[in-house]
Amino acid sequence: MRNSNEIVIVGDGFSAAIMLIHLLRKGVPAASITLIGSGVIGQGNAYCCSSQSYRLNVREDLLITFSDDPSHFARWAQNHIDDPKAKTEAGNFYRRNDFGHYVSELVTNELGSRQLNHIPTKVTQILRKGDDWILSLDNNNISIAKKLIIATGNAPPIWPCNVSTKLVSPVWLHTHLVENPWAGDYLPEIGADEDIILLGGGLTALDAINALVEQGHLGMIYVISPRKIFPPVQASWQRQREPKWPKKLSPRGLIRFIREYLPSADVASSEWQGAWEELRVNLNTIWQQFSSSQRLILLKRVGWIWSLYRFRASPQTIASYKQLRENNQIHFVLGRAKQIICTEPNIRVLLNNGGEAVGERIINCTGVRVDPLLSNLISSRLVIPDALQQSIAVDGNLRVLDSNQKAWENLWLIGPATMGSLGDVVAASAITKQAEQLAEQLAEQMKMGV
Ligand SMILES: Cc1cc2nc3c(=O)[nH]c(=O)nc-3n(C[C@H](O)[C@H](O)[C@H](O)COP(=O)(O)OP(=O)(O)OC[C@H]3O[C@@H](n4cnc5c(N)ncnc54)[C@H](O)[C@@H]3O)c2cc1C
C-alpha cells in the first residue's frame, strides 16, 4: 500500500509531538500531517516509562512546551499530578511518565475533533524519488512525503561489547540481561537480595539506583564506569548575570573562559550551577561557529565533563544513591567492559584493565547509540554525517544537508540528533524552540503554496 502525504513526521516522542502541536497552532491543517511511530504520541523513549521511580532530572519550570507560556507544565502539574514526593528544596521534580501524560494530553487537546493520520509503525528506510521522500515502513507499506521531518530522538542503548551466552536459557537471558532499561519494566522482577551490575555511571544508572532503593533492594550494586563519580544533584540555581564572552574563541580559549567564569564553589551548590547555566545560554551559538575538527577536539577533551555537569540528577535520585553508600551497598568498579560472560546464575563482566565484576543481573546504562535510520541515510549518500559523526548534519534552519553540503528543501531534523550541528539540543525547552522555528517556516511555505 502507498500513501502520499504533504508533511510526514517520523517519530512519536516529545520532539514529534511538540512539532505537531506547533504546526497545528500555526494553522497547518491536521489533514495534511502524517505521523509515523509505534508508541503513544508524546512519550517516546524519555517519557514512556512504567517505573514510578524514574524522575525528571530538571525542576518543573524548565520543561517548556510553549516559549510564550513557560510555566504551562508547572501549572498543569499542580492541577493534575498527585505526587507528594516531587517537592524538594531545589523545586518540584515530577515522575517522567507524568510529563509523558502531559505531552500526550497536549496533543489530544490541540487536535480536538480533528483526525491525525497516525501510522503506528517504524520507518526502516528513507529514499528519494523525484522531489519526494519514499519511506519504507516496518509493516511492509510505503509512505510518500512531500515534506519530511525526522524526529527519531534517542536511539536506545545496545550492549557495548561482546556478550557470550552459551548454555543459558533464553528466558533467563531475557530477564537477567537488560539491554534497554529506559522503560523500567525490568524492575519488578528483581529479587531484593540480588547483586546487580550497572554498566555505565550516568543518569540511566541513577534511575536504576533510585528505583532499586524505592523497591527496598538489599543486595549489592556494582557500577562499572571509567570514573568513580556520578552527575551532581540539581541545586536551586538561578541565572544572575550574563557572561561577557570574548569576540573570537578557539576551543582552548572557550575552555579557559569557562574555567575562569565558574566560581570555586562546590558543583552541587546553587552558585556554581547558576554560573554554569549562565554560560549555557550562548554555548550553542559558539559551538556553531567552530569547524568540524574544532568540535571533535572539544568532544574529546571535555565531552565527558560536559555530560557529567550538564545532565544533573533529581534530589530524590541522589538521596537514594547516598542511602546505598551509607549502607555500603554500592561499589564502583573502574574500567570499561570488554566482554560479558553469562553462566547462569552468574554474569561476569571482563574489563579492559584486567578487572572484573560479578553479579546476578546486568543493566545496560551506557546511553544513546547511533540511530540506525540516520546511519542508513548516510550510507545511501543522501545526507552527510555531522561533525561528531554521530548523526546527520543540518543547517541553522534544521534543514538536512545533502552530500554537497547543500540543504535539502524538504527534509528537516529536530531534537537531540541535531546536537553535533547545533549544540546542546536535548532539553525540552531547546526542542520546543526548534519546533516553533520550524513550524513557522513550514506554515509560511504552505501559505505561499510551496
Ligand atoms: C531515558 C531518557 C530520559 C530523559 N529524561 C529527561 C528529563 O528528565 N528531562 C529532560 O529535559 N530531558 C530528558 N531527556 C532528554 C530527551 O532527549 C528530550 O527531553 C526529549 O524527550 C527527546 O524527545 P524525542 O522525541 O526527540 O526522543 P525520544 O524520547 O527518544 O523519542 C523518539 C521516538 O521516536 C521513535 N522512533 C525512533 N526511530 C523511529 C523510526 N525509524 N520510525 C518511527 N519512529 C521511530 C522512538 O521509538 C521513540 O518513541 C531524556 C532522554 C532519555 C533517553
The ligand as a Tripos MOL2 file, in Angstrom:
@<TRIPOS>MOLECULE
LIG
   53    58     1     0     0
SMALL
NO_CHARGES

@<TRIPOS>ATOM
      1 C1         15.7270    7.9170   29.1480 C.3       1 LIG1
      2 C2         15.7210    9.4070   28.9120 C.ar      1 LIG1
      3 C3         15.3140   10.2660   29.9190 C.ar      1 LIG1
      4 C4         15.3180   11.6270   29.7000 C.ar      1 LIG1
      5 N1         14.9240   12.4450   30.7120 N.ar      1 LIG1
      6 C5         14.8860   13.7770   30.5220 C.ar      1 LIG1
      7 C6         14.4660   14.6550   31.5500 C.ar      1 LIG1
      8 O1         14.1790   14.2170   32.6520 O.2       1 LIG1
      9 N2         14.4070   15.9930   31.3050 N.ar      1 LIG1
     10 C7         14.7590   16.4920   30.0640 C.ar      1 LIG1
     11 O2         14.6910   17.7040   29.8550 O.2       1 LIG1
     12 N3         15.1830   15.6720   29.0880 N.ar      1 LIG1
     13 C8         15.2510   14.3510   29.2870 C.ar      1 LIG1
     14 N4         15.6890   13.5300   28.2850 N.ar      1 LIG1
     15 C9         16.1740   14.1440   27.0610 C.3       1 LIG1
     16 C10        15.2880   13.9510   25.8340 C.3       1 LIG1
     17 O3         16.1950   13.9250   24.7500 O.3       1 LIG1
     18 C11        14.3330   15.0620   25.4830 C.3       1 LIG1
     19 O4         13.7780   15.6730   26.5930 O.3       1 LIG1
     20 C12        13.1630   14.6030   24.5800 C.3       1 LIG1
     21 O5         12.3270   13.7590   25.2720 O.3       1 LIG1
     22 C13        13.5870   13.9480   23.3070 C.3       1 LIG1
     23 O6         12.4080   13.5950   22.6090 O.3       1 LIG1
     24 P1         12.4760   12.8570   21.2260 P.3       1 LIG1
     25 O7         11.1080   12.6970   20.7450 O.co2     1 LIG1
     26 O8         13.4230   13.5760   20.3180 O.co2     1 LIG1
     27 O9         13.1990   11.4780   21.5290 O.3       1 LIG1
     28 P2         12.7030   10.1160   22.1780 P.3       1 LIG1
     29 O10        12.1390   10.3100   23.5210 O.co2     1 LIG1
     30 O11        13.8930    9.2270   22.0490 O.co2     1 LIG1
     31 O12        11.5380    9.6130   21.2110 O.3       1 LIG1
     32 C14        11.7520    9.2410   19.8790 C.3       1 LIG1
     33 C15        10.6220    8.3500   19.4400 C.3       1 LIG1
     34 O13        10.7510    8.0960   18.0400 O.3       1 LIG1
     35 C16        10.5720    6.7200   17.8080 C.3       1 LIG1
     36 N5         11.3620    6.2980   16.6440 N.ar      1 LIG1
     37 C17        12.7010    6.1320   16.5880 C.ar      1 LIG1
     38 N6         13.0610    5.7080   15.3790 N.ar      1 LIG1
     39 C18        11.9230    5.6120   14.6540 C.ar      1 LIG1
     40 C19        11.6430    5.2140   13.3170 C.ar      1 LIG1
     41 N7         12.6230    4.8250   12.4970 N.pl3     1 LIG1
     42 N8         10.3570    5.2330   12.8950 N.ar      1 LIG1
     43 C20         9.3590    5.6400   13.7140 C.ar      1 LIG1
     44 N9          9.5700    6.0060   14.9890 N.ar      1 LIG1
     45 C21        10.8310    5.9950   15.4510 C.ar      1 LIG1
     46 C22        11.0900    6.0280   19.0630 C.3       1 LIG1
     47 O14        10.5400    4.7260   19.1870 O.3       1 LIG1
     48 C23        10.6130    6.9990   20.1320 C.3       1 LIG1
     49 O15         9.3230    6.6540   20.5550 O.3       1 LIG1
     50 C24        15.7250   12.1580   28.4560 C.ar      1 LIG1
     51 C25        16.1250   11.2860   27.4560 C.ar      1 LIG1
     52 C26        16.1210    9.9230   27.6730 C.ar      1 LIG1
     53 C27        16.5550    8.9980   26.5650 C.3       1 LIG1
@<TRIPOS>BOND
     1     1     2 1
     2     2     3 ar
     3     2    52 ar
     4     3     4 ar
     5     4     5 ar
     6     4    50 ar
     7     5     6 ar
     8     6     7 ar
     9     6    13 1
    10     7     8 2
    11     7     9 ar
    12     9    10 ar
    13    10    11 2
    14    10    12 ar
    15    12    13 ar
    16    13    14 ar
    17    14    15 1
    18    14    50 ar
    19    15    16 1
    20    16    17 1
    21    16    18 1
    22    18    19 1
    23    18    20 1
    24    20    21 1
    25    20    22 1
    26    22    23 1
    27    23    24 1
    28    24    25 2
    29    24    26 1
    30    24    27 1
    31    27    28 1
    32    28    29 2
    33    28    30 1
    34    28    31 1
    35    31    32 1
    36    32    33 1
    37    33    34 1
    38    33    48 1
    39    34    35 1
    40    35    36 1
    41    35    46 1
    42    36    37 ar
    43    36    45 ar
    44    37    38 ar
    45    38    39 ar
    46    39    40 ar
    47    39    45 ar
    48    40    41 1
    49    40    42 ar
    50    42    43 ar
    51    43    44 ar
    52    44    45 ar
    53    46    47 1
    54    46    48 1
    55    48    49 1
    56    50    51 ar
    57    51    52 ar
    58    52    53 1
@<TRIPOS>SUBSTRUCTURE
     1 LIG1         1 GROUP 0 **** ****
